[in-house]
Amino acid sequence: MALDAHAFMTTMEKRIGFTAEDKTLLKENADWGKEIASEMADHFYGYLGRDPEMDAIMNAKEGRIHRLRETFIQWFYEMFTGIDDWGNAYADRRWRIGLVHVQIGIGPQHVVPAMATVVHAVSQRLKTDGKNEVLRDALSRICMIDLAFIEQAYVEVSSAAVLRETGWTEGLFKRLIATGAGSM
């Protein structure tokens, strides 16, 4: 059940409707994205820091919160630049970010509302800075793609662990999940 990050990126672009126009608009606003990235990191980690579980995870190791914050700033800016026009390098980096979230224990139940906080903060900044709503929509679409990578990392890591530990086939595992979901 190993994820092909490149195919996943292509699928998500189509599914979410992330267009060439979105990419152009984001690139045209890359300087603005770089300018506000630190402020958005403040919103993201401010939100997460109010949760005792997340605060403990973020501060479990010396310097972790600083490294996470620096990674967030780079990640935010990369949404505007696309690294390689939102191609393979972009997909590989997003996949690695998802895996790091799994490794350090930042779950979707934390990331999703924190991302919503960032989207809201960006919307406020767009208004303050007189930016077009179309930019907000483009940024929202790429945020959702990035969020999908993080969520998919949890699915892939969990599934691989269960298959490895039990020796089950992927087909059996999927049937068990479907059956289990039907009984809830």
C-alpha positions in Angstrom: 0.0 0.0 0.0 3.0 2.3 -0.6 1.9 5.8 -1.8 3.2 7.0 -5.1 3.5 10.7 -4.1 3.7 11.8 -7.8 0.5 10.1 -8.8 -1.2 11.3 -5.6 -0.3 14.9 -6.4 -1.7 14.6 -9.9 -4.9 13.0 -8.6 -5.3 15.6 -5.9 -4.8 18.5 -8.4 -7.6 17.1 -10.5 -9.8 16.2 -7.6 -9.5 19.6 -5.9 -9.4 21.6 -9.2 -5.9 23.1 -8.7 -5.4 24.8 -12.1 -2.6 26.4 -14.1 -4.2 29.7 -13.3 -3.9 29.0 -9.6 -0.2 28.2 -10.0 0.4 31.4 -12.0 -1.5 33.5 -9.4 0.5 31.9 -6.5 3.8 32.5 -8.2 2.9 36.1 -8.9 2.3 36.5 -5.1 5.3 34.5 -3.9 6.9 37.6 -2.4 3.7 38.3 -0.4 3.6 34.7 0.7 7.2 35.0 2.0 6.3 38.2 3.7 3.4 36.8 5.7 4.8 33.3 6.3 6.2 34.0 9.8 2.9 35.6 10.8 1.0 32.5 9.6 3.5 30.3 11.6 2.5 32.4 14.7 -1.2 31.6 14.1 -0.5 27.9 13.4 1.7 27.3 16.4 -0.3 29.6 18.6 -3.3 27.5 18.0 -1.5 24.2 18.5 0.3 25.5 21.6 -3.0 26.1 23.4 -3.6 22.3 23.3 -1.7 20.6 26.2 -1.1 17.4 24.1 0.3 19.3 21.2 2.3 21.7 23.4 4.0 18.6 24.9 4.8 17.1 21.5 6.1 20.4 20.1 8.4 21.0 23.1 9.4 17.3 23.7 12.9 17.9 22.4 15.2 20.9 22.7 14.8 23.2 19.7 11.9 21.2 18.1 9.5 24.1 18.1 12.1 26.3 16.4 12.7 23.7 13.8 9.0 23.1 13.2 8.4 26.8 12.9 11.2 27.2 10.4 9.9 24.3 8.4 6.4 25.8 8.4 7.7 29.1 7.1 9.5 27.3 4.2 6.4 25.1 3.6 4.1 28.1 3.4 6.4 29.9 1.0 6.7 26.7 -1.2 2.9 26.7 -1.7 3.4 29.9 -3.6 6.5 28.9 -5.6 5.6 25.2 -6.2 9.3 24.2 -5.9 9.2 22.6 -9.4 5.9 23.9 -10.6 4.1 21.6 -8.2 5.7 18.5 -9.7 7.6 15.6 -8.4 9.9 17.5 -6.0 6.9 19.3 -4.5 5.0 16.0 -4.1 8.1 14.2 -2.5 8.5 17.1 -0.1 4.8 17.1 0.9 5.0 13.3 1.4 8.0 13.7 3.7 6.2 16.4 5.7 3.3 14.0 6.1 5.6 11.3 7.4 7.2 13.6 9.9 3.8 14.5 11.2 3.2 10.8 11.8 6.6 10.2 13.3 6.3 13.0 15.9 2.6 12.4 16.6 0.9 15.5 15.2 -2.3 13.9 14.1 -5.0 15.0 11.7 -7.2 16.0 14.6 -4.6 18.7 15.4 -3.5 19.6 11.9 -6.9 20.1 10.3 -8.2 22.8 12.7 -4.7 24.4 12.8 -4.8 24.6 9.0 -8.3 26.1 9.2 -6.8 28.7 11.6 -4.1 29.6 9.0 -6.7 29.7 6.1 -8.8 32.1 8.2 -5.7 34.2 9.1 -4.7 34.4 5.4 -8.2 35.5 4.5 -7.9 38.4 7.0 -4.5 39.3 5.6 -5.8 39.2 2.1 -8.5 41.8 3.0 -6.0 44.0 4.9 -3.5 43.9 2.0 -6.2 44.4 -0.6 -5.5 41.1 -2.3 -8.0 39.4 -4.6 -10.3 36.6 -3.3 -9.1 34.5 -6.2 -5.7 34.3 -4.5 -7.4 33.0 -1.3 -9.2 30.3 -3.4 -5.9 29.2 -5.1 -4.1 29.1 -1.7 -7.0 27.2 -0.1 -6.8 24.6 -2.9 -3.1 24.0 -2.5 -3.5 24.0 1.3 -6.1 21.2 0.9 -3.7 19.2 -1.3 -0.9 19.6 1.3 -3.3 18.6 4.1 -4.4 15.5 2.1 -0.7 14.4 2.0 -0.5 14.7 5.8 -3.7 12.7 6.3 -2.7 10.1 3.7 0.6 9.6 5.5 -1.4 8.4 8.6 -3.5 6.0 6.5 -0.4 4.6 4.7 1.8 4.2 7.8 -1.1 2.7 9.8 -2.1 0.3 7.0 1.5 -0.8 6.4 2.1 -1.4 10.1 -1.1 -3.6 10.4 -0.2 -5.6 7.3 3.4 -6.1 8.4 2.3 -7.2 12.0 -0.5 -9.5 11.0 0.6 -10.9 7.6 -2.8 -10.0 6.2 -3.2 -9.3 2.5 -4.2 -5.8 1.4 -7.5 -7.1 0.1 -8.4 -8.7 3.5 -7.4 -5.6 5.3 -9.6 -3.4 3.1 -12.6 -5.8 3.5 -12.2 -5.7 7.3 -12.2 -1.9 7.3 -15.3 -1.7 5.1 -17.0 -4.3 7.3 -16.0 -2.5 10.4 -17.1 0.9 9.1 -20.4 -0.6 8.2 -21.0 -1.8 11.8 -20.3 1.5 13.5 
